Amino acid sequence: MATKRSKGAYMISSVAIQYEVHPQTLRLYEREGLLKPSRSDGNTRLYTDEDLERLEVILKLTRELGVNLAGVEIILNMREKMEEMQRQIEQFVASLNQELAQHTRPAAPAKNQSLVPVVKGAAIAPVAVKTRRRKA
């Protein structure tokens, strides 16, 4: 497996050698919709760093966990949906925190009438979201 990569695009032959995969396997992954490499003007497949990260996940699922290609497709689609849902939750929490920051608690009617001392202008503390990313 690859360790360190620079920014750029890689041809199918170099990716095949780097990941010890036959070029036909990479073409199969593309045909099945698991990989979507870009194309050069000469119609050569060019794999980006993101494509290589996705390939690493595919290879781990197939080689180490024994998942077939149909299962890999389902897992990758579920991961994408989960990442989108995580983004939506983070946006929702951010907007909630903005709303809470804009509103303050109303002041108590009188000092002697409240059971608990109330500080005027006290705001509700923002909610923190813990995100946990797992590698496949």
Protein Blocks (a to p, Z undefined) as FASTA:
>chain_A
ZZbdceddddfklmmmmnopafklmmmmmmnomaccdddfkopacddfklmmmmmmmmmm
mmmnopafklmmmmmmmmmmmmmmmmmmmmmmmmmmmmmmmpccdddfbfklpmbdcdeh
iacdddddddddddZZ
